[in-house]
Amino acid sequence: MDIKDKIVMITGGASGLGLATAKDLASRGARTVLLDLNEENLESASKEIDGEVLTFKTNVTEEESVKNAIDQTVEKLGGIHGLVNCAGIGSASKTVSKNGAHPLDYFKLVVEINLIGTFNVLRLAAEAMGKNTPEKDNECGVIINTASVAAFDGQVGQVAYSASKGGVAAMTLPIARDLARMGIRINTIAPGIFDTPMMAMASDEIRKPLIEMTQFPKRLGYPEEFAKLVAQIIENPFLNGETIRLDGAIRMQPK
Ligand SMILES: NC(=O)c1ccc[n+]([C@@H]2O[C@H](COP(=O)([O-])OP(=O)(O)OC[C@H]3O[C@@H](n4cnc5c(N)ncnc54)[C@H](O)[C@@H]3O)[C@@H](O)[C@H]2O)c1
């Protein structure tokens, strides 16, 4: 799908990987729609992006909140061609630690935002994409989800995060199969360690070994590198149903 003039919705678009993606796609001529919980960051993000930008304070876990953003986007811009799901949170808690068993509510929260929130937005966006006029190859839409290398090699304390991201990776193929008849593709990016506000919160003690485990280049990924892959996925019509690691060949060790 050509990016120019397409309407692309980006969750978690007010920060990090989502914001870099919005900037990149706007520079390629897309009209961007940012969904995020953080109103203040949405406001500043919209000023950093070229061209027409819509913003919605949205909680990806809430059906009504997402429906409202999608309905208003369709009403104001005429449809949705692309969805990039970047909203998510990290987590740190062991299955059993010296404080006792992993708090169940915390496990549920991480799965709710990272996995259920991702599915909530994509199911409603796909419904809207189904109403688009088909283009070349009968293509109507493209969905990109964000998992993590922790979906495959989660570290000590990442059980909730890994479970949520494993779910995002695992649902990619069945969704591609479900949406094939509607001309909608879906792929998932599994990033390694990227230099975003989420990672900025991590101490040097956590960052250093992760950089060490990254084979080459020996650094954190730049959010712009994530955005470049998003653009390639949108533009390449034969890329479907796949989870792509973007990680400098990192294979995370237990700690
Ligand atoms: N940065 C990394 O190293 C890295 C690595 C692997 C995967 N990821 C994944 O990439 C995605 C983006 O991460 P980032 O590093 O840009 O983080 P970030 O914290 O900079 O951005 C995440 C955004 O999601 C928003 N958000 C959180 N919960 C939300 C909710 N319920 N509804 C709507 N918005 C919500 C936050 O407000 C924030 O703006 C996340 O899913 C993260 O798990 C990041």
The ligand as a Gaussian input file, in Angstrom:
#p B3LYP/6-31G(d) Opt

LIG

0 1
 N       11.620000       0.595000      24.119000
 C       11.944000      -0.679000      24.021000
 O       13.105000      -1.072000      24.227000
 C       10.915000      -1.701000      23.616000
 C       11.354000      -2.995000      23.341000
 C       10.421000      -3.958000      22.966000
 C        9.082000      -3.623000      22.863000
 N        8.684000      -2.350000      23.134000
 C        7.241000      -2.068000      23.027000
 O        7.068000      -0.984000      22.155000
 C        5.878000      -0.276000      22.503000
 C        6.214000       1.211000      22.633000
 O        7.158000       1.345000      23.686000
 P        8.011000       2.664000      23.922000
 O        9.366000       2.218000      24.295000
 O        7.800000       3.618000      22.792000
 O        7.299000       3.171000      25.264000
 P        6.775000       4.625000      25.716000
 O        6.501000       4.480000      27.166000
 O        7.687000       5.694000      25.248000
 O        5.391000       4.745000      24.912000
 C        4.267000       3.977000      25.226000
 C        3.034000       4.857000      25.110000
 O        1.885000       4.023000      25.346000
 C        0.951000       4.810000      26.075000
 N        0.015000       3.932000      26.797000
 C        0.281000       3.116000      27.848000
 N       -0.842000       2.509000      28.242000
 C       -1.847000       2.942000      27.437000
 C       -3.241000       2.675000      27.356000
 N       -3.860000       1.834000      28.212000
 N       -3.966000       3.282000      26.386000
 C       -3.366000       4.155000      25.527000
 N       -2.067000       4.459000      25.569000
 C       -1.309000       3.852000      26.515000
 C        1.800000       5.654000      27.025000
 O        1.097000       6.791000      27.495000
 C        2.988000       6.000000      26.138000
 O        2.782000       7.242000      25.470000
 C        5.380000      -0.912000      23.800000
 O        4.343000      -1.830000      23.496000
 C        6.591000      -1.649000      24.324000
 O        6.238000      -2.754000      25.120000
 C        9.558000      -1.380000      23.521000

